[in-house]
């Protein structure tokens, strides 16, 4: 079938450049709230949820319980991701993304209002997990939808760069959450645990309102409207994606089996490891994490530019090989307990691995799946690994360190194995930037 020209004017006559700008902003602000929410939960799991929602469980058991709640959200991600991807491919990107935004943001705000275990006993962790499930279901669809909208709104010549904006927005959300938690952590411990930790969660409603304003101004993508006009929207996009693109789905899942655990080991587990098992100052660790998140933003966009020039696979492969090589040195640097070296390790672990994968993978997968199943294909590729090895990474890492008597080397080996799987998956994906072309076309 014919490829939908990237530079077409949409059905309302709106200037394409203006629509692209709104689509990129609209998809990115939703991603900011998604990762603000998820990062808040991860930081709170590492620093505060164990004593507040699992009182009397003991330090290790409470931390495992908090990280188990963190992992539960990722169990909900593929369920929500696949359900909303189905509707995103059937009724459109815009409407579906409005629903996911509200579901995710309201769940986060309500977490900040929950009574603790001392007040309502066992209902505290139960309600926390229920809200985490809603948060995860909304977030599972949000990023795949943002990747789809940004990629469909980008011209062929710089799709990886444009698709990198929602990827970069991930770290804006992470940085906002980490900065908020770092500032709140300066409170006396009693005040922080009594009410201070709630402030960043309740403040989520402000970011939701901001994101909703931009989402309402975004029009449906020209690619989806063209698919509707040509009668190409399918009633079962998930089934068709599995039936016709199963090899690409397996390779895409292998890519995210590598990429996703890295971010959660660096973002969540490393914080509890360096400040709990080791003796790194928590404020220094948080500052190092914020710097790593901020530097990941330009690295993501630069890697997108590079992928638009030399191809998607070389950039993705370089990131995966770095993951294989850097896993053990990262923990060597952690174990120095030197705040500067810990910060450098956080920067390398986050900026190189995530900067080299998050935007480039969005463009590549968008170019590999047709419009009628694009959101579904991206969601399957990303959210199943997110549930299996992404959200469980802090829990697995904590258990491995405990099993090894405080040693982190099993965690490093775990990251190496996952990175090797990523290398295999990336190698199996076809390159979408063909020689002599500006970039890969979107399939129609």
N, C-alpha and C positions, 0 to 999 in steps of 0.2 A: 504493500500500500504506500501511498505517497507520504512523504515526511511533511509534517506541518511546519511551514516556514517560521523560523524564530522571530522574524521581524514583522509578522502580520499585525494589523490593527485589530483589536478585539471587536466583538459584535456591537458594542455601544459607540464605537468610533473614538474611544479614549486613546490618547496618544500612547503608543507602546512604551516609550521611555518613562513616562509618568507612571504607567501601570507597573512597570518593572520595579521602579523605585518604591512604590507603595507595597508591592508584593514582598520585596526583600525586607522592608521595615516591618511589615505585618507578620511575616514568618519569623523574623528575628526576635521581635519583642515577646512573642509567645514562647520562644525557646529560652529567653532570659528568665521568664517566670518559671518555666519547667525546671530549669537547673538551679535557680534560686531555691525553689522548694525542695528539690532532691538533695542539694548540698546542705541546706539547713538540717534536714533530717539526718544526714550522715554525720555532720558535726555534732549534733545533739546526741546521736547514738554513741559517739566516741567519748563525749564529755559529760553528759548530764542525764540521759534517759535511764541508765542502769540504776542509780540510787533512787530516782524519783518514781519510776514506773515498775521496777522490779525490786522493791525493798525486801531485805532479809534473805535475798538469794545468794549473797556472797559476791565478792568482787568479780571473779572470773565468770561465774554463772550469770550474774547480772549483765556483764558486758556481752556475753554470748547471747543472752536474751534480747538485748538492745540491737545487736547486729542481726539477729534472726528476724526481728521486726523490719530492719532495713532490707533484708533479703526478700521478705514477703511482698514488699512493693514491687520487686522485680518479677515475682511470680505472677502478679497481676498485669504487668506490662504487656506480655504477649497476648493475653486475653483481651485487654482493652485495645491494644494495638491492632489486632486482627479484626475485631468487631468494627472499630471506627475506620480502619482501612477499607473494609468492605463498603461502608457507606460513602467514604471519600471517593472511591472509584465509581460509585453508582450515582450519587446525587451531587457530588462536587466537593472541591477542596475547602472553599470558604466556610460554608455552613458547618461542616464537620469540625473544622478547626475552632470555630466559636464555642462549640459544645465542650471540646476537650479542654480549652482554656479555662472555662468556668468550673468544670468539675475539679480540675487540678488545683486551682487557686483557692477555691472555697474550702477544700479539704485541708489545705495547709493552714489557713486561718483558724479553722476549728481546732486543729492540733494545739495551737497556741492558747486555746481557751480550756483545754481539758483539765479536769481535776487529777491529782496525782494518786499514787497507790495508798498513801496515808489517809486520804480523804474517802475514797470509794473502793479501796481494796482491789480485788482481782478485776473489777470492771475497768480500772485505769489502763492496764495493758491491752485488754480486749478492745476497748474503744480506740486506743492508739493504733492497733493493728487494723481495725476496720477502716479508719480514716486513711491509713497508709495504703490499703487496698484501693480505695477510690483515687488517691493521689497517683498510685502506680498505673491504674487503668487509663486515666487521662493522659499521663505522661507517655505511656506506651504508644499512643497514637500521635502525640504532639510532634515529636521530633521527626518521625517518618513523614508526617504531613508537611512539616516545614521544609524538609529536604525536597519533597516533591514539588511544592509550590515555588520555591526559589529556583530549582533546576528548570522547571517548565517556563519560568519567566525570564530566563537568561538567554542571551544570544549565544549561538554556537561557539563563537570565537573566544569567549571567556567564561564558559559555564562553570568550570571548576573554581574559578575565583569568586563568581557570584554565589555559587552554592556554598562557598566557605563562610559567607556571612552568618547564616544560622549556626554553623559550626563554631565560629568565633563568638557568637552570642552565648553559647554554652558557658564560656569562661567569663563573660560579663556577669551572667547570673551567678556563677560560682564565686567570683570575686566579691560581688555585692553581699552574698550570704556570708562569706568568710570574713569580710571586713566588719559586717554587722556583729558577727559572733566574737570577733577579736575585740571590738570595742566594748561589748557587753561583758566579756570575760574579765575586763579590768575592774568590774564591781567586786566588792568583797564577796567571798565564796557564798556566804549565807544568803545575800541578796540575789546573787546570780542564780542560785538554785531555787530560791523562793519565787521570784517573779521576773528576773532579768532575762532568762532564756526565752520567755514568751514573746518579748517585744519583736524580734525579727519575724516570728511566725505570724503574728497578728498584722504586722506591717505588710505582709504579702498582699493584702486586699488592695492596697494603694497601687502596687505594681500591676495587679490584675486589671484595675480600672484603666490604667495607662495603656496596657496592652489591648484591652477591649476597644478603646477608642481607635487605635490604628487598624485592628482587625476589621472593624465595621467599614472602614474606608477602602478596603481591598476588594477588587472585583474578582470574579472567577477567572482562572487562567485561560488564555486563548487556546492552549492545547486541549484542555478538557471540553471547552465549548465547541471546538472543531470536532472532537470525537462524538459529542452529542448530536451535532448537526448531521454527521455522516452515519449515524445509527450504529456506532461502534462500541457504545457502552454495554458491557456484559452484565448479566444478572448474577454471575458467580465469579467475580474476579480472583478470589483466593484459590478456588479450585482450578481455574484456568492457569494461574501462575504456577501452581505445583505441577500440573499435568504437562505444560508446555515448556517450562523453564527450570526444571528441577535441578539440572546440573549447575546452572548459575546460582540458584538458591543455596545449594550445598557449599559452593565456593564462597559465596557472600557470607554465609554463616561462619565459615572457617576464618574469614577476615575479621569478623567481629568477635569471635572467640579469642583472638589475640588482642584486639584493640580495647575492648570494654573492660576486662579485668585490670588492665594497667591503670586506667583512670581511677578505679575505685580502690585499688591498693595504695596508690599515691595520695589520693584525695582523702580517703577515710581511714584505712588501716594504718598508714604510716604515721598519722597524727596520734593514734592511741599507742602505737609501738614506740615512737621516739619520746613521747612525754610520759608514758606509763611504764613499759618495760625498761626503757632507757631514762635518762634524766635531763633531756633537752627541755629548756624553758618553754612552756606552752605558748606564751605570747610570741617568742621567737619562731617557733614552729608555724604558727598561724601567719605570721608576717612572710615567712619563706613561701608558704603555700599561696598567699595572695600574689606575691611577685611572680611565682610560677604560672598562675592563672592569667595574669595580665600579659606576660610575655607569650603565652600560647596564642593570644589573639592575633598579633601580627604574623607569627609563624604560620598559623592556619591560612591566612590570606596569601602569604608569600608562597606557601606550598601549592595553593591553588593556581597562582600565576605560573609556577614552574610546571605544574601538571598540564596547563593549557599550552605549554611550549614543547615539552619533551614526552608527554604521555602520562596516563594515570598510573600504570603499573610500576614504572621505575620509582616514583615517589612513594607509593604504598609499600613496595618491596624494601626500599631503604629503611622505612620506619620499622617494619617487621624484623629485619636483620639487626637493627639497633636494639630492639627489644630482646633478642637472643643474647646479644653481646653485653648489654648494660645491666641485666637483672642482678647479677652478683655484685658488681661494683657499686650499684645503688645502695645495697645494704652494708657494704664495707664503709661507705661514706656515712650512712646513718650511725653505724657503731662507733664512729669517732666521737660522737656526742658533741661535736663542734658545731655551733649554730650556723656558721658560714658554710661549712661543708655539707651539712644537712640541707641547707637552702639550695645549694648548687645541685645536689642530687634530686631534690624535688623539681627544680626547673627542668633538668634534663629528662627526668622520667615523665613529666607531663607535656612539656612543650614539643619535644621531638616526636614522641610516639603519637600523641593526640593531634598535634599540629600537622603531622604528615598523613593522617588518615581521615579525620572527621569530615573535612570539606571535600576532599578528593574522592572519597568513597561515595558521597552523595551524588556527585556528578556522574561518576562511572555507573552506578546502579540505575540512575535515572535514564541513562543512555542505553542500558541493556534491556529494560522492560518497556513494553508499549504503554501508551497512555491509559488504555482501558484496564491495566492491571499494575500500573507503576507504583502507586502507594502501597498496594498489597505486597508486591515483590520486595519493596524496601523494608516494609514492616516485618515480613517473615524473616528476611535476611538478618535484620538487626535485633528484633525483640526476643526471639527464641534464645539466642546466645546471651542476651541481657539477663534473662531469667536464670539460665543454667549456670553461667560462669561470671556474669557481671555483678549482679546484686549479691551473689553468694561469696564473692571474693574476700571481703573483709572478714566474714564468718570463717571461711576456710583458712585464711591466713592466720587469724587469731588461734584457731584450733591447732594448726601446724606448729606455731611458735610454742604453744603450751605443751604439745606432744614432744617437741624437741628440747624442752627444758629452758625455754627463753631464747634459743638460737633461731635466727631468721632464714637459715640456708635452705630449708625445705620450701619456704615461700619463694625464694629466688629460683629454685629448681622448677617450681610450679609455673612461674612466669616464663621460664625458658621453654617448657613444653608447650604452653599456649602460644608463644610467639612462633615456634616451629610450625604449629598447625596453621597459623596465619600465613607464613611463607608458602606453605603448600596450597592454601586456598587462593592466595593472590596469583600464584603461578598458573592456577587453573582458569582464572578469569581471562576472557578475551580483552585485548586492548581496544578501547573505543576511540582513541585519537589515532587515526590512520595516517600513514606518511603522505605528505603533500596536502593535507586538509587542515583547516583552522582548528577544528575540534570535532568531537563526535556529534552526529545529529541525533535528535530525539526520535525514537521509533514511533510510528503511528499505526 
